[in-house]
Amino acid sequence: MRLYNGAPDAALQAILDLNEKATRQLHSLSPDARCTHFPMEGHYQVWLHHRPITGPYSTRIDAITAALTKLKEQQHG
């Protein structure tokens, strides 16, 4: 994955698009949910109303996917 003159290559663009799609899905289920990066710890967590709803994950997409699963279970549960 690389940037060429500020433009992502196809592999990087695919990851960016996947992250954007997952973020839109998260906000459609819960507009107040936020995926937060903790650079010192090197992980991501999804938070809702000032509380974490996922454990720490090494990638943004993993944290959002876990949050989507949890939120969908709560809606149907």
Secondary structure, DSSP 8 states (H G I E B T S, - for coil): --EETTEE-HHHHHHHHHHHHHHHHHHHH-TT-EEEEETTTTEEEEEETTEESS--BSSHHHHHHHHHHHHHHHHH-
